[in-house]
Amino acid sequence: MRLLGVKAPRHETLLALILILAAGRALALGQNQGLSSWLKPNAGPSTLIPDLQKDDSLRLSWLPGVGSYRANRIVAERPFLQLPLTPERLALVAGVGETTALEVQRWYQRQAQVP
């Protein structure tokens, strides 16, 4: 087989075809978001913000002041809370403390203000 006038082995041609198809698929799926997300690269997708109710301890450990110990405590105790866990209710989790809860609450408020 020849690719661009140069004899290429069969596996290289197949790899090139796969890469072209993957790039076309990525472009087609990216059209749903439009070009506005490309114009604001620092905004990023909203899914990068950890969800206190659903995310695992690794994602929760990214929150300021939380770390792995407190993240494990949050994951362990949130099934036993009577209310959905929000940044305002984070101090209800044993081992988190009011200072850390307030720091996380302020971080979530700042993330909500980012356009």
N, C-alpha and C positions, 0 to 999 in steps of 0.2 A: 504494500500500500504506500501511497505517496501523500504526504501532508505538506502543503505549501511548496510543492515541487521537489521535496527532499524525501528520499526513501526512509521511511520510519518503521521501526519494529511494530508489530501488531499491538503489543501492550501499551506502548506510548500513545498510539492513536486512540485506543480505548480510554486511557486515562484522560487525554485531552477532551474527548467527547463527554466524559463524566463531569469534568470540571466546568465545561461550558454549560451543561444542563443544570448543574448545581448553582452556578452563577445566575442563570436565567430564572431559576426557581426563587433564589434569594431576592432578586430584583422584583419578581412578581409579588411575592409575599410582603415586601417592603412598601409596595405602592399603597397599601391600606393606611399607613401612617402618614403618607404624604411627605413633602419636602420640608415641612415646618420642623420636624424633629432633627433634620440635618442642619438647620440654621441655628439651633440651640444645642450644641454638643454637650455643654455643661449641665443641662437640665437632666438628661438621662431618663430612662423609663421610670415610672412611678413604682415599679415592682422592686426596685433596689432598697426601698424603705422597708425595714423589717416590720412584720405584722406580729404584735405581741400575742395575739390569740392563736395563731396557726403555725408560725415558723419554729424551726428547731433551735436547739441551744447554740449551734454554730452561728447562725444568722443573728440571734439575739445578742451574742457576745460582741458584735460589732458596735452596739450602742455605747455611747459615752458613759464611762463609769461602771459598766455592767461586768464585763469579763466573763470567763468561762464558769466560775463558781456561781455567780448570781444568775447567769443564764440557765444553768442546770436547775437551780432552785425555782426559777420562773416556770420552766417546762414541767417540773415535778408537781408544783402546787396549783397550776392553773385549772386542772380538771376539778379541783375541790372548791374553787371559788364559786360563790353563788351568782356572781355578776360577770359579764364579759370583761376581760382584762384590757384596760385602756391605759394610756400614759398617766392619766389622773389617778387611777386606782392601783398603780404599781407599788405604792408603799404598803399595800395590804399583804404583799408577799413577804413572808418571813425571810430575813437575811438581805433584803434590798435596802431598806432604810429610806428615810424621807429625803435626805440630801441627794442620793442617787436618783430617786424617783423624780425629784424636782429638776435635776439636770437632764434626765431623759425627756421629761415633759417639755422643757424649753427647746431641746433638740427637735422634737416633733413639731413644735410650733414654728421653728425656723424653716423646717422642710416644707411646711404648708405654705409659707410665704414666698418660696422660690417660684418665680414665674415659669 
